[in-house]
Amino acid sequence: MPRTLLDGHRFGGVNVHASLLPRWRGAAPIARAILAGDPVTGVCVMKMEVGLDTGPVYARREVAIDAEATAAGLTQTLAIAGAEELVAVLAALERGAAAATPQPEEGVTHAARLTREDGVLDWEARSAEEVDRMVRALDPWPGVTADLAGATVRILSGRPIGGRQRDVPGAEGSSSSATIVPSGSVVRIEGESALVAAATGLYRIDTVQSPGRRAMSAAAFLRGRR
């Protein structure tokens, strides 16, 4: 932000940022925190400087990232926390009681802006846990698109299934008790979900959406492909 704007106001610029600065400075801190598997994030109320999210911090609040947190849901939680902290900081500024702490020089990371390419899933390059983080972090935009049984779909919901390898008992099309299946293969149907082999582990796809179609269960989608 230009220095002239920052200097033209009584308290300068005050901003709420959705991360625990200096981690995840930039445009997409919530999504990047989930993608990285961070166990905790938060909000900071900071004094704005010319640099991007580099200003001293008036207040911060930690918020845990649970195993099912999505970017959409976490955004709402952090918005409430940020608003509460901002009100308190503005009141302290009016009283002359607000103190800002410079950000540490260590621990700086940058939250690059999301692109559509961030949502393109390569089954061979991602573990089941990483697939899960993508689906949760890129909700609602850009979403995660992947190949499923030869068609491109958007994965709306699912969860990782444990395991470090793809030794899959009872894999579809296998006569052996355990088989190594290629990444991206549908291993089996469980109820209305589909278990798909990732680079390591299995990812259970619950809900998908193909272009121009309504959302449906993964099993219903696969039945329609037969």
Secondary structure, DSSP 8 states (H G I E B T S, - for coil): --HHHHHTSTT--EEEESSSTTTTEES-HHHHHHHTT-SEEEEEEEE--SSTT-S-EEEEEEEE--TT--HHHHHHHHHHHHHHHHHHHHHHHHHT----B---STT--EE----GGGGB--TTT--HHHHHHHHHHTTTTT-EEEEETTEEEEEEEEEEE--SS-EETT-TT--SSSEE--TT-EEEEETTEEEEE-SSSEEEEEEEE-TTS--EEHHHHHHHH-
